[in-house]
Each structure stands twice: as structure tokens, then as C-alpha cells.
């Protein structure tokens, strides 16, 4: 499933349905910060499905629905073989289990490492309208997040600008990038079943192309009520 094909699948569910985007992810991240006064989702709720032994061949993500009995509350449910299913206010496995494509975010590399966001008419590998420059430079090294970028126009995004932290503080989540690539990259969030302490609700990967497809990449549905 490339990001474009995942987007198509989501849209085919019906009017108002789409692939989860950077704005919806940011809302969840912001609510978590307000509620827990922390960036460390694994510490406050649970590790998530991040410590499975990988077979190197198949999609080893777990079926969703294990936290259904928690409703729209937050928490974790222990499964077999030390699996830990997590949910934040009804969003099961916001981190862990499988990488999720995030729409509405394109990264121009070329040594620049600028992010462009949009809230409609999503496309890959462009920075023209409706996409807008986030107004800050993303971190140019892999590592644990220690700061997020900021601009007055994009004070709602949580995209890493510095990576000198660790697996606990100040965020506890990792960041993958490829700023020297001669073109665009796109975004994944949360991490798959093997990433351990790297994973979390602020665990971004922007080192992959829009044409990529892999056993450890999936997507999340989002419903936005139509305005007409």
C-alpha cells in the first residue's frame, strides 16, 4: 500500500472518509500533552505493540479491536506473548503495531528539509497550493526528539527540529529523516511491531518516498463530516 493507494482506499469508504492527516494527528498529540503534561505516551499509557520478534517476511501487526471494552477512554490491554494493546481516547494503537501513513504532509529534502502541509486536496511530492510551508527546518539527524519546530502560522504541529534527547526525555520518541535526498519524502507516524522504545505518539519517519510500500506500513481511517 503506497500512500496514494491507501488514500484511495480510505476515500472509497464513502463521503467524508479519508486517510488520517497531519492535522488530526496533531489534535491527538496536543490533547495528550494537555491531559498528561508529558510527551511520553509509552510512559503514561503503555508501550504498545512494539516488542514482537520479527520474522523478516510477513506483516506481523495484530488485528485491531482489543481495546474496544475501554470505549473512548485511554489505557492498555495486555494480550498474549506480552503484547500490550494501547488506546488513547478511543484511538487504538496510535503508536506501535504498524507504521501509519499520514496525509497532508510533504517533505522537501535537498539539504533544505522543509515541511509543507495541507488540509484538503492531498497529493504527494508537491509544495504548491494548497500546501503551505511550515516555516521551520526539520532536524537533519536521526535521533531521539529534543525539540519541535515552531512558527506563528504552524504552532499546532509537532515536527522534530532537534534530536539530542533520549528514550525517556524530553519526548522519548525517535525521528528518522533523509535530508540529503534529492526530492520529496512523506510521513509515517507511530512505528511498527519491533521498534521498542523508539515508538510513541510523536515518533515520526520522514525518510521514505511516497511510492514505497512495505509489510510494516498501513493507514488509519479518518471521518470528517461533510459541510454540505
C-alpha contacts under 8 A as a table, 3 or more apart, distances in Angstrom:
res1	aa1	res2	aa2	distance
1	X	4	X	7.90
1	X	5	X	5.77
1	X	6	X	5.74
1	X	212	X	7.85
1	X	213	X	5.14
1	X	214	X	7.15
1	X	217	X	7.36
1	X	218	X	6.91
2	X	5	X	5.22
2	X	6	X	6.11
2	X	210	X	6.35
2	X	211	X	5.49
2	X	212	X	5.58
2	X	213	X	4.91
3	X	6	X	5.04
3	X	7	X	6.06
3	X	101	X	6.18
3	X	103	X	7.73
3	X	210	X	5.82
3	X	211	X	7.16
3	X	212	X	7.79
3	X	213	X	7.97
4	X	7	X	5.05
4	X	8	X	6.33
4	X	123	X	7.79
4	X	124	X	7.43
4	X	210	X	7.32
4	X	211	X	7.96
5	X	8	X	4.97
5	X	9	X	6.26
6	X	9	X	5.13
6	X	10	X	6.30
6	X	19	X	7.05
6	X	101	X	7.95
6	X	218	X	7.60
6	X	219	X	6.53
7	X	10	X	5.21
7	X	11	X	6.23
7	X	18	X	6.46
7	X	19	X	5.25
7	X	103	X	7.90
8	X	11	X	5.10
8	X	12	X	6.18
9	X	12	X	5.22
9	X	13	X	6.92
10	X	13	X	5.62
10	X	17	X	5.98
10	X	18	X	4.82
10	X	19	X	5.46
10	X	221	X	6.11
11	X	14	X	6.03
11	X	15	X	7.29
11	X	16	X	7.66
11	X	17	X	5.29
11	X	18	X	4.97
11	X	19	X	7.39
12	X	17	X	7.63
13	X	17	X	6.12
14	X	17	X	5.70
15	X	226	X	7.17
16	X	223	X	5.48
16	X	224	X	5.02
16	X	225	X	5.46
16	X	226	X	5.48
17	X	221	X	6.93
17	X	222	X	5.81
17	X	223	X	4.57
17	X	224	X	6.36
18	X	221	X	5.98
18	X	222	X	5.28
18	X	223	X	6.30
18	X	224	X	7.65
19	X	101	X	7.81
19	X	102	X	7.20
19	X	103	X	6.39
19	X	219	X	6.79
19	X	220	X	5.96
19	X	221	X	5.03
19	X	222	X	5.64
20	X	24	X	6.54
20	X	25	X	7.22
20	X	101	X	7.47
20	X	102	X	5.70
20	X	103	X	6.15
20	X	219	X	7.29
20	X	220	X	5.44
20	X	221	X	5.58
20	X	222	X	4.99
21	X	24	X	5.54
21	X	25	X	6.30
21	X	102	X	4.91
21	X	103	X	4.24
21	X	104	X	5.53
21	X	105	X	7.71
21	X	119	X	7.78
21	X	222	X	7.90
22	X	25	X	5.09
22	X	26	X	6.02
22	X	102	X	5.90
22	X	103	X	6.09
22	X	104	X	5.80
22	X	105	X	6.36
22	X	117	X	7.54
22	X	157	X	7.93
23	X	26	X	5.01
23	X	27	X	6.27
23	X	104	X	7.98
23	X	119	X	7.20
23	X	157	X	7.72
24	X	27	X	5.13
24	X	28	X	6.49
25	X	28	X	5.26
25	X	29	X	6.24
25	X	102	X	7.95
26	X	29	X	4.97
26	X	30	X	5.99
26	X	156	X	6.58
26	X	157	X	5.80
26	X	158	X	6.68
27	X	30	X	5.13
27	X	31	X	6.13
27	X	156	X	7.95
28	X	31	X	5.21
28	X	32	X	6.21
29	X	32	X	5.20
29	X	33	X	6.34
29	X	158	X	7.76
29	X	201	X	6.77
29	X	202	X	7.37
30	X	33	X	5.15
30	X	34	X	6.30
30	X	156	X	7.80
31	X	34	X	5.17
31	X	35	X	6.06
32	X	35	X	5.14
32	X	36	X	5.92
32	X	37	X	7.67
32	X	38	X	7.59
32	X	39	X	7.61
32	X	41	X	7.88
32	X	88	X	7.97
33	X	36	X	5.45
33	X	37	X	5.03
33	X	38	X	5.27
33	X	39	X	5.89
34	X	37	X	5.46
34	X	38	X	7.81
36	X	39	X	7.99
36	X	44	X	7.28
38	X	41	X	7.60
38	X	44	X	7.92
38	X	171	X	7.67
39	X	170	X	7.25
39	X	171	X	4.91
39	X	172	X	7.37
39	X	202	X	7.55
40	X	43	X	5.44
40	X	44	X	6.40
40	X	168	X	7.17
40	X	169	X	7.81
40	X	170	X	7.88
40	X	171	X	5.37
40	X	172	X	5.61
40	X	173	X	7.45
40	X	200	X	7.13
40	X	201	X	7.75
41	X	44	X	5.24
41	X	45	X	5.82
41	X	46	X	6.99
41	X	47	X	7.92
41	X	200	X	5.74
41	X	201	X	5.95
42	X	45	X	5.53
42	X	46	X	4.53
42	X	47	X	4.53
42	X	48	X	7.09
42	X	197	X	7.99
42	X	199	X	7.87
42	X	200	X	6.01
43	X	46	X	6.01
43	X	47	X	7.15
45	X	74	X	7.29
45	X	75	X	5.55
45	X	76	X	6.61
45	X	86	X	7.06
45	X	87	X	7.94
45	X	88	X	7.87
46	X	75	X	7.26
46	X	76	X	6.10
46	X	84	X	7.09
46	X	85	X	7.95
46	X	86	X	6.18
47	X	50	X	6.84
47	X	84	X	6.60
47	X	86	X	7.55
47	X	96	X	7.93
47	X	196	X	7.59
47	X	197	X	7.64
47	X	200	X	7.81
48	X	76	X	7.86
48	X	83	X	7.43
48	X	84	X	5.00
48	X	85	X	5.32
48	X	86	X	5.30
48	X	93	X	6.66
48	X	95	X	6.57
48	X	96	X	5.30
48	X	97	X	7.10
49	X	52	X	7.09
49	X	83	X	5.68
49	X	84	X	5.41
49	X	85	X	6.02
49	X	86	X	7.84
49	X	93	X	7.68
49	X	96	X	5.05
49	X	97	X	4.83
49	X	192	X	7.57
49	X	193	X	5.29
49	X	194	X	7.79
50	X	96	X	5.34
50	X	97	X	6.25
50	X	191	X	7.74
50	X	192	X	6.29
50	X	193	X	4.09
50	X	194	X	4.71
50	X	195	X	5.29
50	X	196	X	4.77
50	X	197	X	7.85
50	X	199	X	7.17
51	X	83	X	7.53
51	X	193	X	6.06
51	X	194	X	5.03
51	X	195	X	6.76
51	X	196	X	5.42
52	X	83	X	7.57
52	X	193	X	5.70
52	X	194	X	5.48
53	X	194	X	6.87
54	X	57	X	8.00
54	X	60	X	7.22
54	X	193	X	7.88
54	X	194	X	6.69
55	X	58	X	6.68
57	X	215	X	7.92
58	X	215	X	6.33
59	X	215	X	4.84
59	X	216	X	6.05
60	X	193	X	7.11
60	X	216	X	7.79
61	X	97	X	5.13
61	X	98	X	5.91
61	X	192	X	7.49
61	X	193	X	6.29
61	X	216	X	7.67
62	X	97	X	6.50
63	X	66	X	7.82
64	X	67	X	7.98
64	X	92	X	7.23
65	X	68	X	5.29
65	X	92	X	7.57
66	X	69	X	7.76
66	X	77	X	7.05
66	X	85	X	6.66
67	X	70	X	5.51
67	X	71	X	7.35
67	X	76	X	7.07
67	X	77	X	6.23
67	X	85	X	6.81
67	X	86	X	7.04
67	X	87	X	6.67
67	X	92	X	6.80
68	X	71	X	5.48
68	X	90	X	7.95
70	X	73	X	5.69
70	X	74	X	7.13
70	X	75	X	7.40
70	X	90	X	7.60
71	X	89	X	7.70
71	X	90	X	5.91
72	X	88	X	7.68
72	X	89	X	4.51
72	X	90	X	4.02
72	X	91	X	7.78
73	X	87	X	7.63
73	X	88	X	6.68
73	X	89	X	4.49
73	X	90	X	5.97
74	X	86	X	7.68
74	X	87	X	5.29
74	X	88	X	4.35
74	X	89	X	4.76
74	X	90	X	6.72
75	X	86	X	5.83
75	X	87	X	5.52
75	X	88	X	6.59
76	X	84	X	6.44
76	X	85	X	5.41
76	X	86	X	4.22
76	X	87	X	6.18
77	X	84	X	5.83
77	X	85	X	5.11
77	X	86	X	6.42
78	X	82	X	6.74
78	X	83	X	5.90
78	X	84	X	4.60
78	X	85	X	6.19
79	X	82	X	6.10
79	X	83	X	4.82
79	X	84	X	5.83
79	X	85	X	6.97
80	X	83	X	5.68
85	X	92	X	7.47
85	X	93	X	6.60
86	X	92	X	5.85
86	X	93	X	5.34
86	X	94	X	7.70
87	X	90	X	5.74
87	X	91	X	5.26
87	X	92	X	4.08
87	X	93	X	5.64
87	X	94	X	6.78
88	X	91	X	5.20
88	X	92	X	6.51
88	X	93	X	7.91
88	X	94	X	7.07
91	X	94	X	5.88
93	X	96	X	5.82
93	X	97	X	6.47
94	X	190	X	6.29
94	X	200	X	7.88
94	X	201	X	6.32
95	X	98	X	7.82
95	X	99	X	7.91
95	X	189	X	7.27
95	X	190	X	3.88
95	X	191	X	6.02
95	X	192	X	7.85
95	X	199	X	6.41
95	X	200	X	4.97
95	X	201	X	5.27
95	X	203	X	7.79
96	X	99	X	7.09
96	X	190	X	5.47
96	X	191	X	4.88
96	X	192	X	4.89
96	X	193	X	5.73
96	X	195	X	7.69
96	X	199	X	6.19
96	X	200	X	6.88
97	X	191	X	6.93
97	X	192	X	4.64
97	X	193	X	4.42
98	X	190	X	7.41
98	X	191	X	5.78
98	X	192	X	3.72
98	X	193	X	5.99
98	X	216	X	5.53
98	X	217	X	5.86
98	X	218	X	6.31
99	X	188	X	5.94
99	X	189	X	5.82
99	X	190	X	5.70
99	X	191	X	4.59
99	X	192	X	5.02
99	X	216	X	6.12
99	X	217	X	4.74
99	X	218	X	5.90
99	X	219	X	7.42
100	X	188	X	5.39
100	X	189	X	5.39
100	X	190	X	6.70
100	X	191	X	7.58
100	X	217	X	6.01
100	X	218	X	4.99
100	X	219	X	4.42
100	X	220	X	6.36
101	X	187	X	6.22
101	X	188	X	4.74
101	X	189	X	6.68
101	X	217	X	7.11
101	X	218	X	6.30
101	X	219	X	5.09
101	X	220	X	7.46
102	X	105	X	7.00
102	X	187	X	5.59
102	X	188	X	5.65
102	X	189	X	6.72
102	X	219	X	7.57
103	X	122	X	6.84
103	X	187	X	7.45
104	X	116	X	7.95
104	X	117	X	5.25
104	X	118	X	4.82
104	X	119	X	6.16
104	X	120	X	7.37
104	X	122	X	5.61
104	X	123	X	7.49
104	X	131	X	7.85
105	X	115	X	6.79
105	X	116	X	5.68
105	X	117	X	4.60
105	X	118	X	6.73
105	X	186	X	6.48
105	X	187	X	6.51
106	X	115	X	5.84
106	X	116	X	5.23
106	X	117	X	6.52
106	X	124	X	6.67
106	X	125	X	6.17
106	X	126	X	6.86
106	X	127	X	7.12
106	X	184	X	6.75
106	X	185	X	6.25
106	X	186	X	5.09
106	X	187	X	7.14
107	X	113	X	6.52
107	X	114	X	5.81
107	X	115	X	4.52
107	X	116	X	6.25
107	X	125	X	7.77
107	X	184	X	5.39
107	X	185	X	5.00
107	X	186	X	5.81
107	X	187	X	7.83
107	X	206	X	7.12
108	X	112	X	6.80
108	X	113	X	5.46
108	X	114	X	5.31
108	X	115	X	6.30
108	X	116	X	7.80
108	X	125	X	8.00
108	X	127	X	7.85
108	X	179	X	7.99
108	X	183	X	6.15
108	X	184	X	4.65
108	X	185	X	6.55
109	X	112	X	5.44
109	X	113	X	4.46
109	X	114	X	6.80
109	X	178	X	7.00
109	X	179	X	4.55
109	X	180	X	5.92
109	X	181	X	5.54
109	X	182	X	6.30
109	X	183	X	5.73
109	X	184	X	5.78
109	X	185	X	7.00
110	X	113	X	6.83
110	X	179	X	6.17
110	X	180	X	5.12
110	X	181	X	5.48
110	X	182	X	4.75
110	X	183	X	6.11
111	X	179	X	5.19
111	X	180	X	4.84
111	X	181	X	7.41
112	X	137	X	7.31
112	X	179	X	6.89
113	X	137	X	5.76
113	X	138	X	5.60
113	X	139	X	7.68
113	X	140	X	7.25
113	X	179	X	5.41
114	X	133	X	7.16
114	X	134	X	7.26
114	X	135	X	7.67
114	X	136	X	6.69
114	X	137	X	5.23
114	X	138	X	6.24
115	X	133	X	6.08
115	X	134	X	5.61
115	X	135	X	7.87
115	X	136	X	7.69
115	X	137	X	7.39
115	X	138	X	7.23
116	X	127	X	5.97
116	X	131	X	5.63
116	X	132	X	5.09
116	X	133	X	4.49
116	X	134	X	5.58
117	X	131	X	5.06
117	X	132	X	5.35
117	X	133	X	6.65
117	X	134	X	6.72
118	X	121	X	7.69
118	X	122	X	6.89
118	X	130	X	5.79
118	X	131	X	4.58
118	X	132	X	6.40
119	X	122	X	7.44
119	X	130	X	7.78
120	X	130	X	7.20
121	X	130	X	7.13
123	X	126	X	6.85
124	X	186	X	7.55
124	X	210	X	6.41
125	X	183	X	7.88
125	X	184	X	5.34
125	X	185	X	7.14
125	X	186	X	7.74
125	X	210	X	7.40
126	X	131	X	7.61
126	X	184	X	7.74
127	X	131	X	5.43
127	X	132	X	6.89
127	X	133	X	7.57
128	X	131	X	5.39
128	X	132	X	7.24
129	X	132	X	6.81
134	X	151	X	7.04
134	X	153	X	7.32
134	X	154	X	5.79
135	X	150	X	7.38
135	X	151	X	5.55
135	X	153	X	7.53
135	X	154	X	7.23
136	X	149	X	5.82
136	X	150	X	6.27
136	X	151	X	6.46
136	X	161	X	7.97
137	X	149	X	6.93
137	X	161	X	6.40
138	X	149	X	6.81
138	X	159	X	6.93
138	X	160	X	5.85
138	X	161	X	4.52
138	X	162	X	7.56
139	X	142	X	7.72
139	X	160	X	5.85
139	X	161	X	4.11
139	X	162	X	4.99
139	X	163	X	6.65
139	X	177	X	7.76
140	X	161	X	7.84
140	X	162	X	7.86
140	X	177	X	6.83
140	X	178	X	7.47
140	X	179	X	5.89
141	X	162	X	7.88
141	X	163	X	6.69
141	X	176	X	7.63
141	X	177	X	6.71
142	X	163	X	6.58
142	X	174	X	7.47
142	X	175	X	5.51
142	X	176	X	5.03
142	X	177	X	6.09
143	X	163	X	4.79
143	X	164	X	6.40
143	X	165	X	7.28
143	X	166	X	7.92
143	X	174	X	5.44
143	X	175	X	5.49
143	X	176	X	7.12
144	X	163	X	4.96
144	X	164	X	5.96
144	X	165	X	4.78
144	X	166	X	5.19
144	X	167	X	6.47
144	X	171	X	7.59
144	X	172	X	6.42
144	X	173	X	5.51
144	X	174	X	4.14
144	X	175	X	6.07
144	X	198	X	7.61
145	X	148	X	7.65
145	X	160	X	6.05
145	X	161	X	7.80
145	X	162	X	6.01
145	X	163	X	4.34
145	X	164	X	6.40
145	X	165	X	5.40
145	X	166	X	7.45
145	X	170	X	7.40
145	X	171	X	5.98
145	X	172	X	6.87
145	X	173	X	5.96
145	X	174	X	5.77
145	X	175	X	6.37
146	X	160	X	7.53
146	X	161	X	7.84
146	X	162	X	5.39
146	X	163	X	5.11
146	X	164	X	5.49
146	X	165	X	4.64
146	X	166	X	7.96
146	X	169	X	7.56
146	X	170	X	5.83
146	X	171	X	6.44
147	X	160	X	5.85
147	X	161	X	5.59
147	X	162	X	4.98
147	X	163	X	7.03
148	X	158	X	5.68
148	X	159	X	5.34
148	X	160	X	4.31
148	X	161	X	4.94
148	X	162	X	6.80
149	X	157	X	7.88
149	X	158	X	7.00
149	X	159	X	5.91
149	X	160	X	5.91
149	X	161	X	4.88
150	X	154	X	6.50
150	X	155	X	5.72
150	X	157	X	7.78
151	X	154	X	5.13
151	X	155	X	5.70
152	X	155	X	5.58
154	X	157	X	5.91
158	X	202	X	7.39
159	X	204	X	7.74
160	X	163	X	7.22
160	X	175	X	7.20
163	X	174	X	7.88
163	X	175	X	7.27
165	X	168	X	7.91
165	X	169	X	5.95
165	X	170	X	6.23
165	X	171	X	7.33
165	X	172	X	7.26
166	X	169	X	5.50
166	X	170	X	7.33
166	X	171	X	7.79
166	X	172	X	5.88
166	X	173	X	7.80
167	X	171	X	7.58
167	X	172	X	4.17
167	X	173	X	6.23
167	X	174	X	7.65
167	X	197	X	6.02
167	X	198	X	6.70
168	X	171	X	6.46
168	X	172	X	4.19
168	X	173	X	7.83
169	X	172	X	5.10
171	X	202	X	7.70
172	X	197	X	7.42
172	X	198	X	7.22
172	X	200	X	7.61
173	X	197	X	7.10
173	X	198	X	5.09
173	X	199	X	5.65
173	X	200	X	5.66
173	X	201	X	7.69
173	X	202	X	5.94
173	X	203	X	5.03
174	X	198	X	4.89
174	X	199	X	6.74
174	X	202	X	7.84
174	X	203	X	5.35
174	X	204	X	6.99
175	X	203	X	6.00
175	X	204	X	5.25
175	X	205	X	5.82
175	X	206	X	8.00
176	X	204	X	6.53
176	X	205	X	4.56
176	X	206	X	6.02
176	X	207	X	5.98
177	X	205	X	6.22
177	X	206	X	5.04
177	X	207	X	4.35
178	X	181	X	5.80
178	X	206	X	7.11
178	X	207	X	4.82
178	X	208	X	8.00
179	X	207	X	7.86
181	X	184	X	7.52
184	X	209	X	6.93
185	X	206	X	5.92
185	X	207	X	5.96
185	X	208	X	5.43
185	X	209	X	4.77
185	X	210	X	6.55
186	X	206	X	5.43
186	X	207	X	7.15
186	X	208	X	6.02
186	X	209	X	5.83
186	X	210	X	5.77
187	X	204	X	6.93
187	X	205	X	5.78
187	X	206	X	4.69
187	X	207	X	7.66
187	X	208	X	7.30
188	X	191	X	7.73
188	X	204	X	5.79
188	X	205	X	5.09
188	X	206	X	6.51
189	X	201	X	7.39
189	X	202	X	7.22
189	X	203	X	5.72
189	X	204	X	4.78
189	X	205	X	6.43
190	X	199	X	5.82
190	X	200	X	5.45
190	X	201	X	5.56
190	X	202	X	6.80
190	X	203	X	5.10
190	X	204	X	6.60
191	X	195	X	6.36
191	X	198	X	7.76
191	X	199	X	5.27
191	X	200	X	7.19
191	X	203	X	6.63
191	X	204	X	7.80
192	X	195	X	6.10
192	X	199	X	7.79
192	X	216	X	6.11
192	X	217	X	7.72
193	X	196	X	7.80
195	X	198	X	5.56
195	X	199	X	5.83
196	X	199	X	5.97
197	X	200	X	7.72
198	X	203	X	6.99
199	X	202	X	7.81
199	X	203	X	5.50
200	X	203	X	5.20
205	X	208	X	7.38
208	X	212	X	6.69
209	X	212	X	5.42
213	X	217	X	6.81
214	X	217	X	5.54
